[in-house]
């Protein structure tokens, strides 16, 4: 769905920040890419391991290492697709009884 929206959107619009201190559409995609493992997978494992408190995730810092507005739209979308497939595989491989542990924590 994101690819279809991006295909129908002018490249300059994808790269432009709507306002100061706000992310462009490409930066939002980049944020999803760099956030999947530390903000999603790592936190699930921390919860399952009983770690408290959960480590903070700094979205601004995660995005600071790359200039997503300068990157290829197709490459970013491919990277997002791969990241989401990996995350779905990670969740799909969890033992279903683990969900009860999460609920009961």
Buried (B, 14 or more C-beta within 10 A) or exposed (E): EBEEEBEEEEEEEBBEEEEEEEBBBBBBBBBBBBBBBBBBBBBBEBBBEEEEEEEEBEEEEBBEEBEBBEBEBEEBBEBBEEBBEEBEEBEEEEEEEEEEEEEEE
